[in-house]
Amino acid sequence: MTVVDRYGPWALVLGGSEGIGASFARLLAADGLNVALAARRTQPMEELADELAAETGVSTRTVAVDLMAVDAVAQLVEATSDLEIGLLVYNAGATHGAAWFHDVATDAHLGLVRLNCIGPLLACHHFGVAMLERGRGGIVLVGSMSGTAGSAMNVTYSAAKAFEQVLAEGLWAEMRPRGVDVLALVAGATNTPAMQRSGALGGSSDFAPMEPDEVAREGLANLDNGPVWVAGDANRAGFDYLRSVPRRDAVNVLSQAARTVWGLDPEPPD
């Protein structure tokens, strides 16, 4: 089967205005899939949609939505009700920086939960039903190395990304035998605009993030190789290490990594 036969005719890319989402959109359009983009930032999303249509001839659609909103998935469902979505790429959910848990308002924590837990659950449920009925399709949930263990200064983000990965694993076990591929694509530090805005990526010369195209390309190449694929050789080695050591050690490693990436004080405030 071609990519269009297996995952077409439409792909829905959430968080599709820039970074890894935009890379997914370009690769999918090059394979002949029509692409619906959903993101909060309208201008770059519409510019990308015009680029895809001009360069590949596919049809495009844009949906302006804040994926932290309570009704975000309901808006997506309404905006795509006339489309046959054969591939869902849930790429939204990058952290916006690091801070001590109790220094952040609860509304911000709940926003991360809606973005990384409730949103993927509702989107997978709605769009997955039609995929199961057709006996074909695919779902990619873009996760993070942060979800491998808990982390100081990224407490809620790490917990939410762990939920997202385990959700994908369970869906893979249920949906793969019925013809639908499901993949948790674990990304490490990636040179995206969102990460740049967060204040990361400015550390030591030893800190070498991946490029968005690399992550998206690995994800698509391994979509049928679920339930989990970790992008990048170094990230895969780190992922395996974190799963092999005692949990206390894994938590300490990720906590130190968060401090290093954002250049934060290693000691909690008084």
N, C-alpha and C positions, 0 to 999 in steps of 0.2 A: 504494500500500500504506500502511496505517496503521502507526504506530510499533510496535504490538503485532504486526502481521503481519510486519513486517520484522525486528524485534529481540526479539520475545517468545518464549515467554510469561514467561520469567524473566530478570532482569538480576542479575548478580553484581557487587557493588561492594566492592572491597577497599580498606581504609582508610575504611570507611563509617561510623565512629562520630561524626565531626565534620568541620568544614571543608568542603573541596571535595567530598569523598566524600559527606557528608551532603546537600549541595546537589544532587549528581547523583541521589541516592536520592529526594529529594522531587520533583524534576522528572520522573523516570522513573515514579514511582508516580502522579503526576498525569496522566501519559499512559496509564495503565492497565497498566503492566508490574508483575508481581509482583517483589519485590525481596529478594534474599538479601544480607545484610550480613556482612562479615568484618572483624574488627579485634581488637586486643589488649585494648582497654578495654571491658569487658562492659556496665557499667551504662548509659553514654550510648548504646551501640549498641542495647540492648534498649528503652530509652526511645524512641529514634527509630523502631524497628520498630513499637512500639505506636502511636505517633503516625501513621505511614503507614497502618496498617491501619484506624485509627479514622477518619481524615480522607478516605481514598480508597477503602477497601474492598478493596484488593489483599491478596494473601497475602504474608507475610513469613517470613523465616528468619534467624537469627543464628548466626554461627560464630565462637567465640572462638579466636583463633589469633595467635601471635606470628609475623609475616611475616619476621622475621629468623631463625627457626628453620630448621634443615636440612630438616626434613620438613614445612614449612609448606604447600606446595602439595599434598602427599600428604594432609594433613588436610583441605584444601579439597575435593579430589576425592572423598574418602570422605563428607564431610558433605553434598555436593550430588549424589551419584550418582543420585538419583531425580528430579532436576530437569532440565528442558530449558533450558539456559542459552543464550539467544540474543544476549546482550550482556554483554561482560566489560569492566568499568571497573577498571583497575589504577591506583589512586590513591595507594597507599602509597609512602613513600620520601622524606618531607621531611627536610631536614637538621636536626640537633639543635644547631646552633651552628657556630662556625668556630674552628679551631685549627691550629697548625703541624703538618704531617704527622707529623714524628718525635716530637711530644709526645703522640701518640695511640697507644694500644695496637693491635697488629695485629688483635686480635679485633674491635675496633670498626670498623676498615676492612673486614674480611671481612663483618661484619654488613651494611654498606651495599652491598657487592657482592651478597650474597644477596638483599637487599631490592629492589635496583634492576636487577639483571642476571639472576641465576639465577631469581628468582621470576617476573618477567615472561616469561622464555623458557619455563619449564615450564608456566605458566598458559596462555600463548598456544598452546603445542603441544597440551595436553590439550583445552581447550575449543574450540580452533580446528578440530580434526578433525571434531567433530560439526557445526559450522557449515558447513564445506565439504561435508559429506555432504548437508546440507539445502539447500545453495545459497543461504543467507541468514544474516545475523547481523552483528555488529559488535564491534570491539575498540577501546577507548580506553586508551592508555598516557599517563598524565599526567606530563609531563616538566617541565623547568625551564630558564629562561634560563641557568642555571649550566652546562648541558650544551653551550652554544654554543662554548666554548673552555675550556682549562684555567684553573685559578685557584689562586693561593696561598691557603692557609688553608681551602680547600674542595677539596683535590686529589682525593680519592677520590670524593666526592660528584659533582663535575663530570664526572669520567671515567665514573662509573656512569650518570649521566643522559645523557651522550653515547651510550653503548651503547644505552640504552633508546630514544632517538630513532631511531637508525639501524636498530635491530631493527624498529621500527614501519614505517619506510620500506620495508625489504625485504619485510616481510609484506604491506604494501599492494600492492606490485608483483605478488606471487604470488596474493593472495586476492581482491583487488578484481575481477579478471576472472571470478572464480567466484562472485560475488554477496555477498561478505563485505567490509564497509567496515572499514578500519583507519585510525586516526588517532593521531598523536603530538600531544597537546595540550600546548603549551609554556606554562607559567604563569610569570609574573614574581612579584615579591613580592606575597603575598596575605595578607589579614588573617585568618589562621586561628589557632586555639588553639595548634597546634604551632609556628607561627612566633612567637607571643607567648611561649611557654615557652622558645624558643631564645634569647631575649634580643634579637631583632631588633624592628623596628617602633617603636623608641623613639627614633629619630634626629631629624634636623632636620625642619622643617616642609615642606621640599622633597620629603621621602620620602612618596609617596602610594600605598600598596598598593591593589590591587584587592580587591573583596569576593568571597567564595567563590561566591555565586550568579551573579555576573557571569561568572566563569571557566567554571563548569559550563554555564551557558546558551549561551555561545559554543561550547563543545565540542560540545554536542548539536546546535546549529544547523548546525555544519560537519562533522558526522560523515562525511558523504559527500563531503567536500571535502578529502580527504587528499592526500598522506601527512602533512603537517604543518600545524597551525594554531596561530598564536601569539595568545594571548588579550590583548586590549587594544591600542588604537592606539599608545600610547607603547612598549609592549613590541615590537610588530611593527616599529616604526621602529628600535628598538635592536637587534633580531635581525638585520634587514637590514644595519645598519651593521657589526655585529660580523662578519658573513660577508663584507663587502666590503673590510675593511681587512687589512693584513698580519697574520699570526697573532701575531707578537710584540705588536702593538698591541692586538689583541683580548684576549690573556692579561693584559696590563697593565691594561686597562680593567676586566675582571672581578675581578682581584685587588684593585684599588683599591675597587671596589664592595663587595667582601666586608669590607674594613677599615672602610668607611664605615657599612655597615648594622649591623655588630656593635660599632662603636666601638673597634676594636682598634689596637694599636701598629702603625704603618706599617712598622717595621723588624723583621726577624727577630731572635730572641734570639741572644746570643753562643754 
